[in-house]
């Protein structure tokens, strides 16, 4: 479920494609188990495979600029109370709108940090980049989102 949310958070694409990419990620992980080093954190390793699988798919699709948000992506927890459900649905729509505006490289950092509770170090491992680059991407994403909110 976490990998599904992660890939869905990057793509904002249809449930079918997300499920296919999760399956492909697990197959790639199984096929590359010999590449796993004991000193590595397993979750970072598998997230990196999920990231690479998704990026490969994006390159094939050549659609990494515009996205249509699908309604069943990003499931937020809801309570049974009508007021809480309405607030939760409103917040979910707002998150979908904002995340859909971000470029993929910013969306994945935001997703990993805020929705997956990954540290800068874990994100850097997953994305095969530096910790400082993670910080820069996160700051740029926040700046973009603030600017977008002010323009509305």
Backbone as a ProteinNet text record, in pm:
[ID]
protein_1_A
[PRIMARY]
XXXXXXXXXXXXXXXXXXXXXXXXXXXXXXXXXXXXXXXXXXXXXXXXXXXXXXXXXXXXXXXXXXXXXXXXXXXXXXXXXXXXXXXXXXXXXXXXXXXXXXXXXXXXXXXXXXXXXXXXXXXXXXXXXXXXXXXXXXXXXXXXXXXXXXXX
[TERTIARY]
80	0	84.2	196.5	279.3	338.5	386	444.8	337.6	216.4	106.3	78.4	77.4	55.2	169.8	292.5	409	403.2	385	379.7	258.1	144.1	25	48.4	126.4	158.4	248.8	334.4	421.3	341.6	262.5	195.9	65.8	-19.8	-156.4	-220.3	-199	-247.3	-354.5	-396.3	-505.7	-461.2	-556.9	-532.7	-467.7	-510.4	-455.2	-305.9	-264.3	-122.9	-41.3	-95.7	-26.1	-9	-115.5	-106.8	-3.4	-0.8	97.6	240.1	260.9	394.4	437.3	343.3	375.3	415.8	341.3	375.1	512.2	537	667.1	779.9	754.7	853.9	887.9	786.2	809.3	883.1	850.1	920.5	1067.2	1091.6	1230.4	1307.1	1242.2	1308.2	1346.4	1254.5	1281.3	1397.3	1394.5	1498.5	1635	1635.8	1762.3	1800.3	1747.6	1778.5	1928.8	2001.1	2146.3	2214.7	2148.8	2204.9	2186	2106.1	2082.4	2202.7	2251.4	2366.9	2319.3	2375.7	2333.2	2338.4	2425.1	2435.9	2327.2	2252.7	2148.8	2021.2	1940.1	1807.5	1713.9	1645.4	1562.8	1454.5	1388.1	1278.8	1331.1	1448.3	1505.1	1538.5	1590.8	1627.3	1504.2	1396.2	1277.1	1206.9	1209.8	1154.3	1234.1	1365.6	1448.8	1407.2	1381.7	1336.3	1201.3	1109.7	980.2	996.6	1086.1	1114.3	1166.4	1266.9	1325.8	1224.5	1141.1	1037.6	940.4	901.6	807.8	870.4	994.9	1064	1079.3	1114.1	1124.1	990.7	882.3	749.3	716.6	750.6	724.3	798.5	921.9	1000.4	934.4	882.3	814.1	686.4	616.7	490	509.1	623.9	654.7	543.1	494.8	384.6	415.6	538.1	569.4	541.9	461.5	429.7	286.8	190.5	51.8	-11	-88.4	-147.7	-294.7	-373.7	-513.1	-523.8	-578.1	-591	-707.5	-685.2	-792.1	-853.6	-982.6	-1055.6	-1015.6	-977	-951.7	-807.2	-722.9	-586.4	-584	-481.2	-457.2	-576.1	-586.9	-696.4	-660.8	-743	-723.3	-814.6	-770.7	-854.8	-970.6	-1086.9	-1205.8	-1274.3	-1333.4	-1413.6	-1556.7	-1643	-1780.3	-1869.7	-1822.1	-1905.1	-1917.8	-2038.8	-2060.5	-1973.1	-1959.2	-1877.6	-1731.2	-1682.2	-1542.7	-1519.8	-1617.4	-1606.8	-1599.9	-1683.4	-1685	-1552.1	-1499.3	-1370	-1259.2	-1262.7	-1161.2	-1165.2	-1285.4	-1299	-1251.3	-1281.6	-1237.6	-1085.2	-1026.7	-881	-817.3	-876.4	-824.3	-825.1	-933.4	-942	-835.5	-814.9	-714.2	-574.3	-544.7	-414.4	-394.8	-497.6	-489.5	-460.7	-531.2	-511	-368.1	-319.9	-186.8	-77.9	-88.1	13.8	17.7	-97.3	-102.4	-33.8	-14.2	51.5	203.7	256.1	401.4	462.1	585.2	661	690.7	710.5	733	847.3	959.2	1075	1046.6	954.4	915.3	805.2	713.1	602.3	653.2	753.5	800.8	871.3	942.7	1008.2	903.3	803.2	695.3	624.7	595.1	524.4	605.4	732.2	815.2	831.8	846.4	870.3	743.6	635.3	514.2	419.7	410.4	314.6	377.3	506.4	574.5	665.9	676.7	759.6	904.3	959.5	1099.3	1188.2	1307.2	1404	1470.9	1540.5	1614.9	1713.6	1779.2	1877.8	1812.2	1696.9	1626.4	1580.1	1530	1485.3	1603.2	1716.7	1836.9	1876.7	1868.8	1899	1801.3	1674.2	1570.5	1586.8	1611.3	1618.8	1759.9	1854.2	1995.1	2045.6	2029.6	2074.1	2135.2	2170.8	2231	2123.6	2158.6	2067.9	2036.5	2137.6	2113.5	2018.8	2026.3	1935	1791.9	1775.1	1642.6	1586.8	1669.1	1627.1	1589.3	1668.2	1640.7	1507.9	1487	1361.4	1240.4	1255	1144.3	1113.4	1216.1	1196.3	1131.5	1178.8	1120.4	974.3	943.7	804.5	718.3	766	690.2	672.1	779.1	770.4	669.1	671.2	576.1	433.1	411.9	277.6	229.5	317.2	279.9	244.1	325	299.8	166.5	141.4	17.3	-103.1	-90.8	-199.6	-225.7	-119.6	-135.5	-199.5	-173.8	-231	-378.9	-427.1	-568.9	-659.2
-121.4	0	127.7	128.4	248.9	277.7	172.8	193.1	243.6	192.8	237.6	386.5	429	570.5	655.6	606.3	681.1	701.1	592.5	603.6	685.1	663.9	744.2	891.1	919.7	1056.9	1124.7	1048.2	1103.9	1127.3	1030	1032.5	1110.6	1090.7	1141.1	1087	960.6	896.2	796	713	620.3	507.8	453.9	344.9	225.9	195.8	83.1	98.3	218.1	240.1	235.9	290	285.1	140	59.8	-81.4	-154.6	-125.2	-187.6	-150.5	-24.6	19.3	-39.3	-54.4	-118.8	-263.7	-332.7	-472.2	-481.2	-391.1	-391	-360.8	-272.1	-240.8	-364.9	-438.4	-558.8	-666.7	-678.3	-774.5	-734	-604.9	-556.4	-577.1	-553.3	-572.3	-719.5	-807.7	-951.4	-992.2	-944.3	-979.2	-923.5	-816.7	-750.9	-767.6	-868.8	-890.3	-902.8	-955.4	-968.3	-832.4	-730.3	-595.4	-523.5	-581	-519.8	-542.6	-435.7	-443.5	-442	-525.7	-533.2	-399.9	-309.2	-180.4	-81.1	-110.6	-20.1	-37.4	65.3	55.9	-3	-111.6	-181.4	-91.2	-10.8	73.4	176	233.1	329.2	260	138	62	33.5	-10.7	-45.3	81	189	315.1	363.4	345.7	385.5	306.6	177.6	95.4	146.5	179	235.5	368	451.1	579.4	556.3	469.3	443.7	382.4	293.1	231.1	338	428	534.3	632.4	670.3	762.7	700.1	571.7	502.3	507.6	483.3	486.4	626.7	728.2	866.4	901.4	857.2	883.9	820.2	699.3	631.4	705.5	758.3	826.8	967.7	1026.9	1164.7	1260.8	1243.8	1326.6	1391.6	1424.1	1469.3	1618.3	1680.2	1822	1844.5	1775.6	1800	1670.9	1682.7	1567.3	1592.7	1488.7	1495.5	1416.4	1477.9	1412.3	1315.7	1195.1	1095.5	1093.1	1078.6	1089.1	985.7	863.8	762.4	757.3	848.9	855.6	925.2	899.9	963	949.2	838.4	817.3	881.1	972.5	1036	966.4	957.2	894.9	987.5	927.9	1005.3	944	1027.4	973.4	960.6	905.1	884.5	1005.9	1113.2	1229.9	1315.4	1359.2	1434.5	1559.8	1636.4	1758.2	1723.8	1621.3	1579.5	1525.2	1451.6	1398.4	1513.5	1613.6	1728.4	1802.3	1825.9	1894.8	1811.2	1681.2	1591.2	1589.1	1583.2	1582.6	1714.8	1823.8	1954.7	1963.3	1916.7	1918.1	1827.5	1711.1	1618.1	1681.4	1748.8	1815.4	1924.2	1997.8	2104.8	2046.9	1938.6	1873.3	1822.7	1760.3	1710.8	1824.1	1935	2050.4	2100.2	2120	2175	2078.4	1952.9	1855.1	1838.5	1847.2	1834.6	1948	2060.5	2176.6	2164.7	2080.2	2067.7	1980.6	2013.1	1925.6	1796.7	1689.2	1558.3	1560	1624.5	1621	1689.1	1784.4	1849	1769.8	1717.3	1640	1519.5	1449	1329.5	1363.4	1476.1	1516	1553.4	1630.1	1667.5	1542.8	1451.7	1329.6	1248.9	1227.3	1146.6	1212.1	1343.2	1411.8	1423.1	1470.4	1497.1	1378	1295	1185.2	1052.3	1036.7	911.9	929.8	1051.2	1080.6	1035.8	1053.9	1018.4	1136.8	1106	1210.6	1258.5	1370.8	1420.5	1314.5	1246.5	1144	1027.4	983	873	916.3	1037.3	1088	1095.7	1143.3	1151.3	1012.2	911.8	773.9	725.4	750.3	704.4	768.9	899.2	973.8	978.6	918.4	917.2	1059.4	1141.5	1279.9	1316.8	1442	1486.7	1536.1	1539.1	1588.9	1736	1812.2	1954.9	1974.3	1887.3	1895.7	1866.4	1774.9	1745.6	1871.7	1937.7	2061.1	2169.7	2183	2283.9	2253.7	2128.2	2090.4	2113.9	2079.7	2098.6	2247.3	2328.7	2474	2531.5	2491	2540.3	2498.7	2376.6	2329.9	2415.5	2442.2	2526.1	2666.8	2723	2857.4	2861.9	2758.8	2752.9	2746.4	2661.9	2645.5	2773.9	2843.1	2971.8	3074.8	3079.2	3172.7	3140.4	3012.8	2969.3	3009.1	2991.5	3027.9	3179	3257.8	3403.9	3454	3384.3	3423.9	3392.2	3295.3	3254.3	3353
0	0	0	71.7	74.6	-62.8	-131.9	-263.8	-360.8	-347.3	-432.3	-409.9	-284.5	-254.2	-305.8	-292.8	-339.8	-490.5	-564.6	-711.3	-752.8	-687.3	-716.2	-686.1	-582.3	-546.2	-647.3	-711.3	-814.9	-942.5	-980.2	-1110.3	-1114.4	-1016.4	-1023.8	-1151	-1176	-1297	-1259.5	-1351.6	-1323.1	-1230.1	-1159.5	-1064.7	-1136.3	-1258.2	-1332.7	-1356	-1402.1	-1428.6	-1300	-1193.5	-1063.9	-1021.1	-1030.5	-993.4	-1078.6	-1208.6	-1298.1	-1257	-1221.8	-1183.2	-1048.6	-956.7	-829	-854.4	-938.1	-970.9	-1036.6	-1130.6	-1198.1	-1099.3	-1004	-901.1	-820	-779	-698.8	-778.3	-905.5	-991.2	-1004.7	-1029.6	-1041.2	-910.8	-798.5	-669.2	-651.5	-683.6	-672.3	-763.7	-887.4	-983.5	-944.5	-867.5	-832.4	-685.4	-620	-478.6	-453.8	-549.1	-532.4	-528.6	-580.7	-579.7	-447.5	-359.4	-228.9	-139	-79.6	10.2	155.2	241	381.3	456	419.2	487.4	448.5	344.4	296.8	378	376.8	437.3	331.2	362.7	264.6	206.5	291.2	240.5	140.2	164.5	69	-62.4	-53.3	-172.2	-258.8	-196.6	-274.5	-326.8	-248.8	-298.6	-420.1	-417.8	-531.4	-655.3	-638.8	-752	-801.6	-708.7	-747.2	-820.3	-771.8	-836.8	-978.4	-992.7	-1124.4	-1220.1	-1171.1	-1253.7	-1304.1	-1215.7	-1251.8	-1350.4	-1325.8	-1416.4	-1554.7	-1559.3	-1688.7	-1762.9	-1689	-1750	-1800.7	-1721.6	-1762.8	-1891.1	-1900.4	-2021.5	-2143.1	-2124.1	-2234.8	-2274.5	-2178	-2204	-2257.3	-2226.7	-2267.9	-2229.9	-2105.8	-2058	-1923.9	-1896	-1761.5	-1738.3	-1822.1	-1800.6	-1753	-1810.5	-1770.1	-1721.4	-1615.4	-1552.1	-1526.4	-1540.1	-1498.4	-1369.8	-1269.4	-1140.6	-1146.4	-1103.5	-1100.9	-961.6	-956	-830.1	-725.4	-766.4	-665.3	-617.8	-662.7	-612.4	-477.2	-400	-270	-176.1	-113.9	-19	114.2	158.6	288.4	388.9	512.4	614.6	648.2	662	695.5	815.6	897.8	1007.8	957	1036.2	993.8	1010.6	1074.4	1099.7	973.5	937.6	813.6	800.4	909.3	901.8	875.7	945.2	928.1	787.5	734.6	598.7	498.1	513.8	422.6	427	545.9	559.9	498.5	523.4	469.2	316.8	259.6	113.7	53.3	119.6	71.9	75.6	184.7	198.4	92.6	69.6	-30.3	-169.6	-204.6	-334.4	-347.6	-239.6	-239.5	-257.8	-187.3	-199.9	-342.1	-398.7	-536.5	-633.7	-615.7	-703.2	-695	-574.3	-555.3	-601.6	-565.4	-605.1	-756.7	-819.6	-964.8	-1037.2	-970.7	-1030.7	-1028.6	-941.2	-926.8	-1035.7	-1074.9	-1163.5	-1087.3	-1159.7	-1099	-998.9	-1032.1	-942	-808.5	-807	-682.2	-612	-690.4	-634.7	-556.7	-610.7	-542.6	-411	-405.1	-280.4	-175.9	-217.6	-125.8	-75.7	-165.8	-127.1	-26.5	-55.4	33.8	170.8	172.9	299.2	383.7	322.3	400.2	413.8	312.8	316.5	357.9	331.6	367.5	488.9	540.3	658.6	642.4	524	499.6	536.4	584.8	617.5	488.4	496.7	380.5	332.1	425.7	390.2	315.8	364.2	296.9	157.7	146.2	15.5	-80.2	-31.3	-115.4	-164.6	-78	-118.7	-225	-203.7	-296.5	-433.2	-435	-560.8	-619.2	-547.1	-588.3	-613.8	-512.9	-520.1	-385.9	-370.4	-244.6	-148.8	-21.2	81.4	55.1	13.3	-13.3	-131.9	-231.7	-345.7	-301.5	-209.1	-154	-88.5	-8	57.8	-41.2	-147.4	-250.3	-319.5	-357.6	-424.9	-334.7	-207.7	-114.2	-97.3	-85.9	-72.2	-198	-314.4	-440.4	-452.8	-412.1	-415.9	-324.8	-202.9	-109.3	-165	-222.6	-281.1	-394.7	-479.9	-590.1	-537.1	-437.3	-382.5	-315.9	-245.1	-184.1	-291.9	-395.8	-506.7	-573.8	-595.9	-658.6	-573.2	-442.8	-350.8	-351.7	-358.5	-359.2	-486.5	-598.3	-727.4	-736.3	-658.6	-665.3	-601.3
[MASK]
++++++++++++++++++++++++++++++++++++++++++++++++++++++++++++++++++++++++++++++++++++++++++++++++++++++++++++++++++++++++++++++++++++++++++++++++++++++++

